[in-house]
Amino acid sequence: MQELNYDENSKVLNHKDEVISFKCELQENLQKAMKEFVEEHPNWDQYRILQAAIAGFLMQKGFQNRDLTRLYIGNMFSMNFED
């Protein structure tokens, strides 16, 4: 699996959203599981998984934000929410 560099996903992001790149080290088991998942689900990629995971985690921890909810739902269900 390639190094994590964020590419803009036009299905999920609005044109006014900012994209921030970051590097992240993953445990080998997590990276293998993510690679297997992406291979079995071609409509997903590593960026979509990470966005959905982070947004889902923040929502579970009580962070409430309409844009975050839209991002999470958009990633989970391949939806595009336009204002």
N, C-alpha and C positions, 0 to 999 in steps of 0.2 A: 504494500500500500504506500502511496506516495506521501511525502511530507504535507502537513496541513497548511495550505495557503487558501484563504477564502476567495472564491470566485463568486461574483454577484449572481444570485439565482433570481431571475426576473419574475418567476411565478410567485415568489413569496415576498420579495422586497418591493416597496414603493420607490418611485424615482427619488423622493426626497430623503429616503433612509440613507444613513451613512454606513459604510462597510469598514470594519476594522479587522485587520489580519493579526493573527497571533500564532505562535508555535506552541505545540503541546506535546509532551511526552506521554505515551500511553504504555501501560503494561502490555507485554507481548500477548497474553491471553485475550485481553480486551481488543487489541488490534486484530487478532485472528478472527474473533467472533464478529467484529464489524465487517471485516473483509468477506467472510462467508455470507453474512446477511446481505451485503450489497450485491454479491454474485447471484444470490437467489431471488433478489428483489431489484430488478434493473431500474425501477422508477425511483429508487433511493440512491443517495450517494453519501460519502462521509460527512459532507458539509450539512446536508439536510438532517442526518442523524444527530450530529452534535448540536445543531440549532434546536431541534425538537427536545433533546435531552436537557439542555441548559434551561430552556424556557419552561419545560415541565417541572424541573427541579425547583426553579424559583417560584412557580405557581404553587407547588406543594408546600413550600416554606412560607406561604402567605403573602408573597409579593403580588400586589394587584395593580395591573396596568393594562389598559385596553390594547395598546400596541403589542405588548408581550403576548396577550391572549390571541391576538390575530396571527402573530408569528407562529405560535405553537399550533393553532388549529390549521393554519395554512400549510405547515410542514407535515402535520399528521395526515391530512386529507387532500393534499395537493390542490389547495384552493388559493385563489388570488382575491384578496379583498381590496377593492379600490374605494377611495374616499368619495 
